Structure formats: C-alpha cells, structure tokens
Amino acid sequence: MQTSTQLDLSQFTGSMDFAKFGLTSSIMSEGVTHVVTEMDAFWLVQNIDLHVRNLRKQGADTSFVVAKLVPTDEGALLSLEDGNDNILDVNSIQFTDFDFDRVNGEFQLWVAPNEFGEFTLYLPSEH
C-alpha cells in the first residue's frame, strides 16, 4: 500500500509565472499548478473556472471568490464563497480521487479577475 506524501504549499508565497489552462484565457499560479499537477486535478481548476464564469454571467459579484473543496462520504463538495463566508454556489462532486490527506483534509484556492478580463486562480499564501 502506497502512503500519501503531504504537499508542502508553504513554499508558494507569490507567483512570477502563471499557466493558462483549459479553453479559456484564465490562468493559475505556480502554487495551483503544482497542486493540480501533483494531484492530477486539472479537472478541478476547470470546474472552478466554469462555475465562477457562470456566477459572473448571472450577475454575481466575482471580484473575489474563495473556492473550497471538502471531502464527503463518497465524493466532495465544491463551495464558492465571496470571502465573507457568504455562499455563492455549492456543487456536489459524486466521485473524486483527490487525495485530501495530502492537503490536510480540505483544499482552498482563491479566484480573482485579472487584467485580461479572465480569472486568476491562486493559493491563499500567494496573495
């Protein structure tokens, strides 16, 4: 049986390099790129980007969004909040192989609009 290795995210305290993902022009920071590469979770950033875009289309304030991925018995719950604990959207993920043990049981990233009219996804430590 293989044991999980904890991801050390403390090394990410700002980003100079950003990576584009998916079919949009949204970008992710070095820390987010590290997590999704290590965890094979590119689906997660695409999912978050899609839901934040839908919120923006519906007229919600997307000037700052906190995305939280929390494990459930069979999958996970992805909640999007406004930074003041007000829930903007909640999505149930029926199945995931995301290894929550590697990120202390819950994964959080932040989303903000960028100068290209798209979104930047980054770790809280990179703010």
C-alpha positions in Angstrom: 0.0 0.0 0.0 1.3 3.4 -1.0 1.2 6.2 1.5 0.4 9.8 0.7 3.1 12.4 0.9 1.9 15.8 2.3 2.2 18.6 -0.2 4.3 21.4 1.1 2.5 24.5 -0.1 4.3 26.9 2.3 6.9 27.4 -0.4 4.4 29.3 -2.5 4.3 32.9 -1.4 3.8 34.7 -4.6 4.0 33.9 -8.3 6.0 35.3 -11.1 4.9 32.6 -13.6 1.3 31.7 -14.5 0.0 28.9 -16.6 -3.1 29.0 -18.9 -5.4 26.1 -18.6 -8.4 24.7 -20.4 -10.0 26.5 -23.4 -10.3 29.9 -21.7 -7.7 32.5 -21.0 -7.9 32.1 -17.3 -4.6 31.4 -15.6 -3.3 29.6 -12.5 -0.4 30.5 -10.2 2.7 28.4 -9.6 1.2 27.0 -6.4 -2.0 25.9 -8.0 -0.1 24.5 -11.0 2.0 22.5 -8.5 -1.1 21.1 -6.7 -3.1 20.2 -9.8 0.0 18.5 -11.4 0.9 16.6 -8.3 -2.7 15.5 -7.7 -3.7 15.1 -11.4 -6.5 17.5 -10.7 -6.7 19.8 -13.8 -10.4 18.9 -13.7 -10.7 21.0 -10.5 -9.4 24.3 -11.9 -11.5 23.9 -15.0 -14.6 23.2 -12.8 -13.9 26.2 -10.6 -13.4 28.5 -13.6 -16.6 27.3 -15.2 -18.7 27.9 -12.1 -17.1 31.3 -11.4 -17.9 32.3 -15.0 -21.5 31.1 -14.6 -21.8 33.2 -11.5 -20.4 36.3 -13.3 -23.0 35.7 -16.1 -25.8 35.6 -13.5 -24.6 39.0 -12.2 -22.9 37.8 -9.0 -20.0 39.7 -7.6 -17.0 37.7 -8.7 -14.3 40.3 -7.7 -13.1 37.8 -5.2 -14.1 34.2 -4.8 -13.0 31.5 -2.3 -13.2 28.0 -3.7 -13.3 25.2 -1.1 -13.1 21.5 -1.9 -14.2 19.4 1.1 -14.4 15.6 1.2 -17.8 13.9 1.7 -18.5 10.2 2.2 -18.5 9.4 -1.4 -17.0 12.4 -3.2 -16.5 16.0 -2.5 -18.4 19.3 -2.1 -17.1 22.4 -4.0 -18.3 25.6 -2.5 -17.7 29.1 -3.8 -17.9 31.9 -1.3 -17.4 35.7 -1.5 -14.6 35.9 1.1 -17.1 36.9 3.8 -18.4 33.4 4.3 -21.4 34.1 2.1 -22.0 31.1 -0.2 -22.4 31.9 -3.8 -22.7 28.4 -5.2 -22.3 24.8 -4.0 -21.6 21.8 -6.2 -21.6 18.1 -5.4 -18.9 16.0 -6.9 -20.1 12.5 -6.9 -16.7 10.9 -7.3 -13.2 12.1 -6.9 -9.7 10.6 -6.4 -8.4 13.9 -5.0 -6.2 12.8 -2.1 -7.4 15.1 0.7 -4.8 13.6 3.1 -2.1 15.4 1.1 -3.7 18.8 1.8 -4.8 18.4 5.4 -8.4 17.4 4.6 -9.6 20.4 2.7 -8.3 22.3 -0.3 -8.8 26.0 -0.8 -7.9 28.4 -3.5 -8.8 32.0 -4.4 -10.1 33.4 -7.6 -9.9 37.0 -8.8 -10.4 38.7 -12.1 -7.2 39.7 -14.0 -6.2 42.4 -16.4 -7.2 40.2 -19.4 -10.8 40.1 -18.4 -10.4 36.5 -17.3 -9.7 34.9 -13.9 -6.5 34.1 -11.9 -6.6 31.1 -9.5 -4.1 31.1 -6.7 -3.3 29.7 -3.3 -4.1 31.9 -0.2 -0.4 32.0 0.6 0.2 33.6 -2.8 -1.9 36.6 -2.2 
